[in-house]
């Protein structure tokens, strides 16, 4: 089984930001439009496959379990589909010229910045909702406040967070 952490030159406890940083750095070095090495295409595919698996918490968790058990033979159908999907996506990126690929990476960063405030508001609303429920047993007004925070959570989810994931599908 491929060691995706080694491919991206990151530790096994790397955070999402570390994975993204390593991916962007390596992808820009190994993109076939930039790197003339005969191995550039295959290395670029490998880097993208590693990124697609490690950036998703569910896929990463399953990969870590499989890797720890060194189960080359018993890879689940679902995991194999994830790998195939990552490789197809990487092939698409490899066919892009370097400027188009850079633009794609930048659009992901812009999308994250666009919705960063919404994620912060949503987190604030969740914490406010929980705090008001806890204090609701002490202060009757807090139940009303918890209700208002709950409505805010639903609103922000439907408007902002849902929008982020919808736009993310297109990248």
C-alpha positions in Angstrom: 0.0 0.0 0.0 1.3 3.5 -0.9 2.4 5.6 2.0 0.5 8.8 1.3 2.1 10.7 4.2 5.5 9.9 2.8 4.4 11.0 -0.7 3.4 14.4 0.7 6.4 14.6 3.0 4.1 15.2 6.1 3.8 13.5 9.5 1.0 11.1 10.3 -0.5 13.7 12.7 -0.4 16.5 10.1 -3.4 18.9 10.3 -5.5 19.8 7.3 -3.6 23.1 6.8 -0.3 21.1 6.6 -1.8 18.7 4.1 -3.0 21.5 1.9 0.3 23.4 2.1 2.3 20.2 1.2 0.0 19.4 -1.6 0.1 22.9 -3.2 3.9 23.0 -2.9 4.5 19.5 -4.5 1.7 19.9 -7.1 3.3 23.1 -8.4 6.7 21.4 -8.6 5.5 18.2 -10.3 2.8 19.4 -12.6 3.7 18.0 -16.0 3.4 21.4 -17.7 6.1 22.7 -15.4 8.3 19.7 -14.8 9.9 18.1 -17.8 11.0 15.0 -16.0 9.8 11.7 -17.5 8.4 10.8 -14.0 6.5 14.1 -13.5 3.2 12.8 -14.7 3.1 9.7 -12.5 4.5 11.7 -9.5 1.8 14.3 -10.0 -0.9 11.7 -10.1 0.5 10.1 -6.9 0.6 13.5 -5.1 -3.0 14.2 -6.1 -4.2 10.7 -5.0 -2.5 11.2 -1.6 -4.0 14.6 -1.2 -7.6 13.4 -2.1 -7.4 10.6 0.4 -5.7 12.5 3.3 -7.7 15.7 3.1 -11.0 13.9 3.6 -11.3 12.9 7.3 -13.4 9.7 6.6 -11.1 8.5 3.8 -8.0 9.4 5.9 -9.4 7.4 8.9 -10.0 4.3 6.8 -6.6 4.7 5.1 -4.9 4.9 8.5 -6.6 1.8 9.7 -5.7 -0.1 6.5 -2.1 1.1 6.5 -1.7 0.2 10.2 -2.9 -3.3 9.5 -0.8 -3.4 6.2 -3.9 -4.8 4.5 -2.9 -4.7 0.8 -5.1 -7.5 -0.2 -8.3 -6.6 1.7 -8.8 -3.0 0.6 -12.5 -2.3 0.6 -14.4 -1.7 -2.6 -15.3 1.8 -1.3 -11.6 2.6 -0.6 -10.6 1.4 -4.1 -13.3 3.6 -5.6 -11.9 6.6 -3.7 -8.4 5.8 -5.0 -9.7 5.5 -8.6 -11.7 8.8 -8.3 -8.6 10.5 -6.9 -6.5 9.2 -9.9 -9.1 10.3 -12.4 -9.2 13.8 -10.8 -5.4 13.9 -10.9 -5.4 13.0 -14.6 -7.7 15.9 -15.2 -5.4 18.2 -13.3 -2.3 16.9 -15.2 -3.9 17.7 -18.5 -4.5 21.3 -17.4 -1.8 23.8 -18.3 0.1 25.2 -15.3 -1.7 28.5 -15.3 -5.1 26.9 -15.3 -4.0 24.6 -12.5 -2.7 27.5 -10.4 -6.0 29.3 -11.0 -7.9 26.2 -9.8 -5.8 26.1 -6.6 -6.3 29.8 -6.0 -10.1 29.5 -6.5 -10.2 26.9 -3.7 -8.4 29.3 -1.4 -10.8 32.1 -2.4 -13.7 29.9 -1.7 -12.4 29.0 1.8 -11.9 32.8 2.5 -15.4 33.6 1.2 -17.0 31.2 3.6 -14.6 31.5 6.5 -16.8 34.2 8.2 -19.9 32.0 7.8 -18.1 29.1 9.5 -17.1 31.3 12.3 -20.7 32.6 12.8 -22.0 29.1 12.7 -19.5 28.0 15.4 -20.5 31.0 17.5 -24.2 30.1 17.1 -23.6 26.5 18.2 -21.6 27.6 21.3 -24.3 30.2 22.1 -27.0 27.7 21.7 -25.3 25.2 24.1 -24.4 27.9 26.6 -27.9 29.2 26.7 -29.3 25.7 27.1 -27.0 25.2 30.1 -27.9 28.5 31.7 -31.5 28.0 30.8 -31.9 25.9 33.9 -30.7 28.9 36.0 -32.2 31.8 34.0 -35.6 31.4 32.2 -34.7 34.0 29.6 -31.8 31.8 28.4 -34.3 29.3 26.9 -35.6 32.1 24.6 -32.1 33.0 23.8 -31.2 29.4 23.0 -34.2 29.3 20.6 -33.0 32.4 18.8 -29.5 30.9 18.5 -31.0 27.7 17.2 -32.9 29.6 14.5 -29.6 31.4 13.6 -27.8 28.1 13.3 -30.4 26.8 10.9 -30.3 30.0 8.8 -26.5 30.0 8.5 -26.4 26.4 7.7 -28.9 26.7 4.9 -27.5 29.9 3.4 -23.8 29.7 4.0 -22.4 26.4 4.8 -24.6 24.5 2.4 -23.5 27.0 -0.3 -19.9 26.3 0.4 -20.2 22.6 -0.2 -22.3 23.2 -3.3 -19.6 25.5 -4.7 -16.9 23.1 -3.6 -18.3 20.3 -5.8 -17.5 22.3 -8.9 -13.8 22.7 -8.0 
